[in-house]
């Protein structure tokens, strides 16, 4: 039987004021529906009943999952690559506004193929990227010239 992670408190602020928000379907890989929950205290949204460490990998093992494949196949993926630079700039701006720093130290958890980590490194930040998927880490080195930790 699959091992699921079920939260009884908010993973960010530890409040027990959490509740179901909506259902979302994974259209790109599994076709499964997942519940999103919201914390009433800090407004963090998170996936409830997520697959455990031994099962989660299969949700990322797909050529359709661009954060790990970095593929240019298909119109949607080509468009993704065209607008990624814009969104990377927006993310950098958000980090700078939130931290009130132009450079600093950044931890990127779930770094995929390292696009954000590499962009922030080029922007002068000291970056450590974590990515459990070995193939995504390999592509991060190959495509974005950045080493990620497992």
ABEGO torsion letter per residue (X at the ends): XBBBBBBABBAAAGBABBBBABBBBBAAAAGBBBBBBBBAAAGBBBBBGBBBAAAAAAAABBAABAAAAGBABEAAAAAAAAAAAAAAAAAAAAAAAAAGBABEBBBBBGAEAGAAAAAAAAAGBBBBBBBABAAAAAAAAAAAGBBBBX
